[in-house]
Structure formats: C-alpha cells, structure tokens
Amino acid sequence: MTVEDRVKAVVAEIFCCDAGLLSPTTDIGRDLKADSLERIALAVALEKEFGATLPAEVASSIHTVADAVAYLEGSNA
C-alpha cells in the first residue's frame, strides 16, 4: 500500500466513507465536514498508522488528503 492509500484508509475509517471516493484534493473540512474533534481523531489515527508524531501546528495545517501524504512522506513515516 502506498502512503496515499494508507492515508485514504485512515480518513475513510474516521469519516465512515469509501476510500475509493477520496482523492488527493479531498478537503477534510469542506468535503468531509470535519469538526475539531474529528480532526484530532484523524491526527491520532494517522500517528498510530504511521508511527509518526504530528505536531499540533502540522495537524492543524492538514486540510487535504494530499497535505497529510506530503507531511508523512517528508517525515519518512
């Protein structure tokens, strides 16, 4: 599985949606209607999946699937 596939799987699990319908440009706030608690749940789930730490400023800057992928690939997760 690619990093993008893994991110999509985590996002799909948190937001109860089909990972196949997610794209790199899927906006977590606008398209998935994420509230602050769901964003925290997503950050925690990504940390668990990738064994990485997402600092608060990074977690709050993740707006799209591509944002999460870019950070996680850059952190060598």
MARBA-3410 file (N, C-alpha, C, O; in Angstrom, 1 decimal):
77
0.8,-1.2,0.0,0.0,0.0,0.0,0.9,1.2,0.0,1.9,1.3,0.7 ~ 0.5,2.2,-0.8,1.2,3.5,-0.8,0.8,4.3,0.4,-0.1,4.0,1.1 ~ 1.6,5.4,0.7,1.3,6.3,1.7,-0.1,6.9,1.5,-0.9,7.0,2.4 ~ -0.4,7.3,0.2,-1.7,7.8,-0.1,-2.8,6.8,0.2,-3.8,7.2,0.8 ~ -2.6,5.6,-0.2,-3.6,4.6,0.1,-3.9,4.4,1.6,-5.0,4.3,2.0
-2.8,4.4,2.4,-2.9,4.3,3.8,-3.6,5.5,4.4,-4.5,5.3,5.3 ~ -3.3,6.7,4.0,-4.0,7.9,4.4,-5.5,7.8,4.1,-6.3,8.1,5.0 ~ -5.8,7.5,2.9,-7.2,7.4,2.5,-7.9,6.4,3.3,-9.1,6.6,3.7 ~ -7.3,5.2,3.7,-7.9,4.2,4.5,-8.2,4.8,5.9,-9.3,4.5,6.5 ~ -7.3,5.5,6.5,-7.5,6.1,7.8,-8.6,7.2,7.7,-9.5,7.2,8.6
-8.6,8.0,6.7,-9.6,9.1,6.6,-11.0,8.4,6.4,-12.0,8.8,7.0 ~ -11.0,7.4,5.6,-12.3,6.6,5.4,-12.8,6.0,6.6,-14.0,6.1,6.9 ~ -11.9,5.5,7.5,-12.4,4.9,8.7,-12.9,6.0,9.7,-14.0,5.8,10.3 ~ -12.2,7.1,9.8,-12.6,8.2,10.7,-14.0,8.8,10.3,-14.8,9.1,11.1 ~ -14.1,9.0,9.0,-15.3,9.7,8.4,-16.4,8.8,7.9,-17.3,9.2,7.2
-16.2,7.5,8.1,-17.2,6.5,7.6,-17.6,6.7,6.1,-18.7,6.8,5.8 ~ -16.6,6.7,5.3,-16.8,6.9,3.9,-16.0,5.9,3.1,-15.1,5.2,3.7 ~ -16.2,5.8,1.8,-15.5,4.9,0.9,-14.1,5.5,0.5,-14.1,6.6,-0.1 ~ -13.1,4.8,0.8,-11.7,5.3,0.5,-11.6,5.5,-1.0,-10.8,6.4,-1.4 ~ -12.3,4.7,-1.8,-12.2,4.8,-3.2,-12.8,6.2,-3.8,-12.5,6.6,-4.9
-13.6,6.8,-3.0,-14.2,8.1,-3.4,-13.3,9.3,-3.0,-13.5,10.4,-3.4 ~ -12.2,9.0,-2.2,-11.3,10.1,-1.8,-10.3,10.3,-2.8,-9.8,9.4,-3.5 ~ -9.9,11.6,-2.9,-8.8,12.0,-3.9,-7.8,12.8,-3.1,-8.0,13.2,-2.0 ~ -6.6,13.1,-3.7,-5.7,14.0,-3.1,-6.2,15.3,-2.7,-5.8,16.0,-1.8 ~ -7.2,15.8,-3.5,-7.7,17.1,-3.3,-9.0,17.1,-2.3,-9.5,18.2,-2.1
-9.3,16.0,-1.8,-10.5,15.9,-0.9,-10.1,16.8,0.3,-9.1,16.6,1.0 ~ -11.0,17.8,0.6,-10.8,18.7,1.7,-11.5,18.2,2.9,-12.7,18.0,2.9 ~ -10.7,18.0,3.9,-11.2,17.4,5.2,-12.3,18.2,5.8,-13.3,17.7,6.3 ~ -12.1,19.5,5.8,-13.1,20.4,6.4,-14.3,20.6,5.6,-15.5,20.4,6.0 ~ -14.1,21.0,4.3,-15.2,21.3,3.4,-15.9,20.1,2.9,-17.2,20.0,3.0
-15.2,19.1,2.4,-15.8,17.9,1.7,-16.4,16.9,2.8,-17.4,16.3,2.6 ~ -15.6,16.7,3.8,-16.0,15.7,4.8,-16.6,16.3,6.1,-17.0,15.6,7.0 ~ -16.8,17.6,6.1,-17.4,18.4,7.2,-16.8,18.0,8.5,-17.6,17.9,9.5 ~ -15.5,18.0,8.6,-14.8,17.6,9.8,-14.9,18.8,10.9,-14.7,19.9,10.5 ~ -15.3,18.4,12.1,-15.2,19.4,13.2,-13.9,19.2,13.9,-13.1,18.4,13.5
-13.7,20.0,14.9,-12.3,20.0,15.6,-12.0,18.6,16.2,-10.9,18.2,16.2 ~ -13.0,18.0,16.8,-12.8,16.7,17.4,-12.5,15.6,16.4,-11.6,14.7,16.6 ~ -13.1,15.7,15.2,-12.8,14.7,14.2,-11.4,14.9,13.6,-10.7,14.0,13.2 ~ -11.0,16.2,13.6,-9.6,16.5,13.1,-8.6,15.9,14.1,-7.5,15.4,13.7 ~ -8.9,16.0,15.4,-8.0,15.4,16.4,-8.0,13.9,16.2,-6.9,13.3,16.3
-9.1,13.3,16.1,-9.2,11.9,15.9,-8.4,11.4,14.7,-7.7,10.4,14.7 ~ -8.5,12.2,13.6,-7.7,11.9,12.4,-6.2,12.0,12.6,-5.5,11.1,12.2 ~ -5.8,13.0,13.3,-4.4,13.2,13.6,-3.9,12.0,14.5,-2.8,11.5,14.2 ~ -4.6,11.6,15.5,-4.2,10.5,16.3,-4.2,9.2,15.5,-3.3,8.4,15.7 ~ -5.2,9.0,14.7,-5.2,7.8,13.8,-4.0,7.7,12.9,-3.5,6.7,12.6
-3.7,8.9,12.3,-2.5,8.9,11.4,-1.2,8.7,12.1,-0.4,8.0,11.6 ~ -1.1,9.2,13.3,0.1,8.9,14.2,0.2,7.4,14.4,1.3,6.9,14.3 ~ -0.9,6.8,14.8,-0.9,5.4,15.1,-0.6,4.6,13.8,0.2,3.7,13.9 ~ -1.2,4.9,12.7,-1.0,4.1,11.5,0.5,4.2,11.0,1.1,3.2,10.6 ~ 1.1,5.4,11.1,2.4,5.7,10.6,3.5,5.7,11.6,4.7,5.7,11.3
3.1,5.6,12.9,4.2,5.6,13.9,4.9,6.9,13.9,6.1,7.0,14.2 ~ 4.2,8.0,13.5,4.8,9.3,13.4,4.2,10.2,14.4,3.1,9.9,14.9 ~ 4.8,11.3,14.7,4.2,12.3,15.6,3.8,13.5,14.7,4.6,14.0,13.9 ~ 2.6,13.9,14.8,2.1,15.1,14.1,2.0,16.3,15.1,1.1,16.3,15.9 ~ 3.0,17.2,15.1,2.9,18.3,16.0,1.6,19.1,15.7,1.0,19.0,14.6
1.1,19.8,16.8,-0.2,20.5,16.7,-0.3,21.4,15.5,-1.3,21.5,14.8 ~ 0.8,22.1,15.2,0.8,23.0,14.1,0.7,22.3,12.7,0.2,22.8,11.8 ~ 1.3,21.1,12.7,1.2,20.3,11.4,-0.2,19.8,11.3,-0.8,19.9,10.2 ~ -0.7,19.2,12.4,-2.1,18.6,12.4,-3.1,19.7,11.9,-4.0,19.4,11.2 ~ -3.0,20.9,12.4,-3.9,21.9,12.1,-3.7,22.4,10.6,-4.6,23.1,10.1
-2.6,22.1,10.0,-2.4,22.6,8.6,-2.7,21.5,7.6,-2.6,21.8,6.4 ~ -3.2,20.4,8.1,-3.6,19.3,7.1,-5.1,19.6,6.7,-6.0,19.4,7.5 ~ -5.2,20.1,5.5,-6.6,20.4,5.0,-7.1,19.4,4.0,-8.3,19.2,3.8 ~ -6.1,18.7,3.3,-6.5,17.8,2.3,-5.8,16.5,2.5,-4.8,16.4,3.3 ~ -6.2,15.4,1.8,-5.5,14.2,1.8,-4.1,14.4,1.3,-3.1,13.8,1.9
-3.9,15.2,0.3,-2.5,15.5,-0.2,-1.6,16.1,0.9,-0.4,15.8,0.9 ~ -2.2,17.0,1.7,-1.4,17.6,2.8,-0.9,16.5,3.7,0.3,16.6,4.1 ~ -1.7,15.6,4.1,-1.3,14.5,5.0,-0.3,13.7,4.4,0.7,13.3,5.0 ~ -0.5,13.3,3.1,0.5,12.5,2.4,1.9,13.2,2.3,2.9,12.6,2.6 ~ 1.8,14.5,2.0,3.1,15.2,1.8,3.9,15.3,3.1,5.1,15.1,3.2
3.2,15.5,4.2,3.9,15.5,5.5,4.4,14.2,5.9,5.6,14.0,6.3 ~ 3.6,13.1,5.7,4.0,11.8,6.1,5.1,11.3,5.3,6.0,10.6,5.8 ~ 5.1,11.6,4.0,6.2,11.2,3.1,7.5,11.9,3.5,8.6,11.4,3.4 ~ 7.4,13.2,3.8,8.5,14.0,4.2,9.1,13.6,5.5,10.3,13.9,5.8 ~ 8.3,13.0,6.4,8.8,12.6,7.7,9.3,11.2,7.7,9.8,10.6,8.7
9.3,10.6,6.5,9.8,9.2,6.3,9.0,8.2,7.2,9.6,7.2,7.7 ~ 7.8,8.4,7.3,6.9,7.5,8.1,6.8,6.2,7.4,6.1,5.3,8.0
END
